[in-house]
Amino acid sequence: MQLNVGIVGVTGYTGQELLRRLRSHPEVRLSYLAARRLARPEPVGRLLPAFAKQALPKIERFDPAAAARQCDLLFLALPHGLSMEIVPALRKRQPEIHLIDLGGDFRLRSAAGFRKAYGLTHRAAPLLGKAVYGLPEWFREVIQGAELLANPGCYPTATALALAPLARAEKIGGPVVVDAKSGVSGAGRSVKPELSFCEVNEGMRPYKVDRHQHQPEMEQTLGRIGRQSPRILFAPHLIPVNRGLIASCYVPLKGKLTQSGLRALFEAAYDKEPFVRLLPEGSWPDTAAVNQTNFCDIGLAIAQTGKQAIVISAIDNLGKGAAGQAVQNMNLMFGFPETMALT
Ligand SMILES: NC(=O)c1ccc[n+]([C@@H]2O[C@H](COP(=O)([O-])OP(=O)(O)OC[C@H]3O[C@@H](n4cnc5c(N)ncnc54)[C@H](OP(=O)(O)O)[C@@H]3O)[C@@H](O)[C@H]2O)c1
């Protein structure tokens, strides 16, 4: 029997990407689609023309009772701050429901950390300890038993995959500089003047330098993989492309590490991983090669100083950085082949 799956926030960028992946998933029946600005249920093709003439339920205004009734699993693809209200209401109505949240509400372990990062008081703090962080390459076993899953952020996915082998080997010897660039879809679909075409096209700009809400998530994840959380100095940039994200990480090394030693750490971590591709020596990743996929491409080298490692990773912010990884997590949670509907 197919799994009844719903998407809340289906008109957004990650919601549409989920729809694209899930409608071809053989184990999934899309049973519920919801967004916000709707007076009455609308056919999908009227709001999202790319999905016209496909057998899909209408998009309706989100109603927790209807969602809980119609879904075994619900994806929440909403701006942060909403899921922490919605999740307790859904679980109260249907304790068995499985939830995958693509926003930041359940990624950090502490309510104080959440307040610091997002400037909001957490409304479901007791659930923070129960949510499972969904980075499959490092937390696969716990993901398999998850009922409430926090899907990682796009920047934290690219950064954690680039740094985790060094964190596990305790080779990080000081603050790590992460210089990252993301396409404009990373900011979501809602209208913001600073993201209009004329403001973004033909320019590049850093934002929230060393103040981005994803920084604590990166430190927390690496602290769980290694024995200590390295300090991250994070400079995200907005670049004028639709999608794609690249994270260039500069790591001061603890102790000696040769080029082949560095490579061996990454091969041990990722050789069997279906969605991480280590590039040959001297090659560096390109967002064009990962866009529309669930891959993370990684290039790496020891700097000529001999004292730093340089690791650069690229993902599709809407793929491995959001919806693709969420589907990978769903596959693990329900015992489907991990790569189903992702290759
Ligand atoms: N974009 C990325 O690359 C990316 C990557 C990783 C994680 N994320 C995270 O994923 C989440 C979704 O991001 P996004 O980029 O897809 O956002 P988005 O494009 O702005 O879409 C947001 C969606 O949420 C709906 N919505 C807003 N308020 C709602 C409410 N009160 N009730 C029901 N639906 C509501 C919107 O519906 P209407 O259209 O009706 O307003 C829309 O469907 C965010 O938390 C984001 O941080 C995004």
The ligand as an SDF file (V2000), in Angstrom:
LIG
                    3D

 48 52  0  0  0  0  0  0  0  0999 V2000
   14.8120   27.9240   -0.7120 N   0  0  0  0  0  0  0  0  0  0  0  0
   15.8230   27.1510   -0.3400 C   0  0  0  0  0  0  0  0  0  0  0  0
   16.8200   26.9730   -1.0690 O   0  0  0  0  0  0  0  0  0  0  0  0
   15.7700   26.4440    0.9910 C   0  0  0  0  0  0  0  0  0  0  0  0
   16.7760   25.5090    1.2890 C   0  0  0  0  0  0  0  0  0  0  0  0
   16.7420   24.8370    2.5070 C   0  0  0  0  0  0  0  0  0  0  0  0
   15.7310   25.1070    3.4040 C   0  0  0  0  0  0  0  0  0  0  0  0
   14.7890   26.0350    3.1140 N   0  0  0  0  0  0  0  0  0  0  0  0
   13.7390   26.2960    4.0930 C   0  0  0  0  0  0  0  0  0  0  0  0
   12.5250   25.6970    3.6290 O   0  0  0  0  0  0  0  0  0  0  0  0
   11.4070   26.4940    4.0440 C   0  0  0  0  0  0  0  0  0  0  0  0
   10.5940   26.8720    2.8080 C   0  0  0  0  0  0  0  0  0  0  0  0
   11.4230   27.6440    1.9780 O   0  0  0  0  0  0  0  0  0  0  0  0
   10.9840   28.1110    0.5260 P   0  0  0  0  0  0  0  0  0  0  0  0
   12.1930   28.7100   -0.0780 O   0  0  0  0  0  0  0  0  0  0  0  0
   10.2760   27.0230   -0.1770 O   0  0  0  0  0  0  0  0  0  0  0  0
    9.9240   29.2750    0.9030 O   0  0  0  0  0  0  0  0  0  0  0  0
    8.9110   30.0490   -0.0500 P   0  0  0  0  0  0  0  0  0  0  0  0
    9.3010   29.8540   -1.4680 O   0  0  0  0  0  0  0  0  0  0  0  0
    8.8140   31.4420    0.4750 O   0  0  0  0  0  0  0  0  0  0  0  0
    7.5140   29.3050    0.1890 O   0  0  0  0  0  0  0  0  0  0  0  0
    6.8450   29.3380    1.4210 C   0  0  0  0  0  0  0  0  0  0  0  0
    5.5640   28.5100    1.3210 C   0  0  0  0  0  0  0  0  0  0  0  0
    4.9240   28.5390    2.6110 O   0  0  0  0  0  0  0  0  0  0  0  0
    3.5480   28.9200    2.4200 C   0  0  0  0  0  0  0  0  0  0  0  0
    3.0920   29.6000    3.6290 N   0  0  0  0  0  0  0  0  0  0  0  0
    3.5740   30.7520    4.1590 C   0  0  0  0  0  0  0  0  0  0  0  0
    2.8960   31.0340    5.2960 N   0  0  0  0  0  0  0  0  0  0  0  0
    1.9900   30.0210    5.4800 C   0  0  0  0  0  0  0  0  0  0  0  0
    1.0000   29.7400    6.4550 C   0  0  0  0  0  0  0  0  0  0  0  0
    0.8170   30.5550    7.4860 N   0  0  0  0  0  0  0  0  0  0  0  0
    0.2490   28.6120    6.3260 N   0  0  0  0  0  0  0  0  0  0  0  0
    0.4330   27.7890    5.2760 C   0  0  0  0  0  0  0  0  0  0  0  0
    1.3470   27.9980    4.2970 N   0  0  0  0  0  0  0  0  0  0  0  0
    2.1130   29.1080    4.4140 C   0  0  0  0  0  0  0  0  0  0  0  0
    3.5470   29.7890    1.1840 C   0  0  0  0  0  0  0  0  0  0  0  0
    2.2200   29.8070    0.6620 O   0  0  0  0  0  0  0  0  0  0  0  0
    1.6750   31.0460   -0.2440 P   0  0  0  0  0  0  0  0  0  0  0  0
    2.3160   30.8680   -1.5890 O   0  0  0  0  0  0  0  0  0  0  0  0
    0.2110   30.8040   -0.2870 O   0  0  0  0  0  0  0  0  0  0  0  0
    2.1050   32.2930    0.4650 O   0  0  0  0  0  0  0  0  0  0  0  0
    4.5420   29.0130    0.3010 C   0  0  0  0  0  0  0  0  0  0  0  0
    3.8870   27.8990   -0.2560 O   0  0  0  0  0  0  0  0  0  0  0  0
   11.9950   27.7120    4.7820 C   0  0  0  0  0  0  0  0  0  0  0  0
   11.9430   27.4910    6.1620 O   0  0  0  0  0  0  0  0  0  0  0  0
   13.4350   27.7600    4.2990 C   0  0  0  0  0  0  0  0  0  0  0  0
   14.3120   28.3420    5.2290 O   0  0  0  0  0  0  0  0  0  0  0  0
   14.7700   26.6990    1.9120 C   0  0  0  0  0  0  0  0  0  0  0  0
  1  2  1  0
  2  3  2  0
  2  4  1  0
  4  5  1  0
  4 48  2  0
  5  6  2  0
  6  7  1  0
  7  8  2  0
  8  9  1  0
  8 48  1  0
  9 10  1  0
  9 46  1  0
 10 11  1  0
 11 12  1  0
 11 44  1  0
 12 13  1  0
 13 14  1  0
 14 15  2  0
 14 16  1  0
 14 17  1  0
 17 18  1  0
 18 19  2  0
 18 20  1  0
 18 21  1  0
 21 22  1  0
 22 23  1  0
 23 24  1  0
 23 42  1  0
 24 25  1  0
 25 26  1  0
 25 36  1  0
 26 27  1  0
 26 35  1  0
 27 28  2  0
 28 29  1  0
 29 30  1  0
 29 35  2  0
 30 31  1  0
 30 32  2  0
 32 33  1  0
 33 34  2  0
 34 35  1  0
 36 37  1  0
 36 42  1  0
 37 38  1  0
 38 39  2  0
 38 40  1  0
 38 41  1  0
 42 43  1  0
 44 45  1  0
 44 46  1  0
 46 47  1  0
M  CHG  2   8   1  16  -1
M  END
$$$$
